[in-house]
């Protein structure tokens, strides 16, 4: 149905000190999507900042949990409950260590791969069967611990590439809503079998 609402949740940590962190890629994409639909985020009783509008021809609610990353699930589940959105119309946008910087992967279901935000969302929703748009941030090339790496801002050549990367992540969300998972996967990771993603 063209008028069935989707929930798009961008994951990150609230507060200006975290705004540019790699872990906040999901928030950055959500901000870009809000700009595309001409909406502003407003505080909601669900403990999330929320923006409503139409994206790819369907009504959407964009959510950014105001809890910290490892507690993202509560606000996402609250929005799901308020809008009565089933898991098959939920998209979680998040940073992904195991994908090279600026690469994008889309999938339905699966594990959390050590991502605390996804672990919290899965536990709160009671299912793994929601869509994910995985925004690749790569792994640290130095001996920096991964937990520290995600809480650092993008660096080196990354900031110059970031606007285009985030725009493509937002495009991937739109493609998923407009064309479905298989078509979006073909567009954003050509040459990769969906079975191995």
Buried (B, 14 or more C-beta within 10 A) or exposed (E): EEEEBBBBBBBBBBEEEBBBBBBBBBBBBBBBBBEBBEBEBEEBEBBBBBBBBEBBEBBBBBBBBBBBBEBBBBBBBBBBEBBEBEBEBBBBBBBBBBBEBBBBBBBBEBEBBEBBBBBBBBBBBEBBBBBBBBBBBBBBEEEEEEEEBBBEEBEEEBEEEBEEBBEBBBBBBBBBBEBEBEEBBBBBBEEEEBEEB
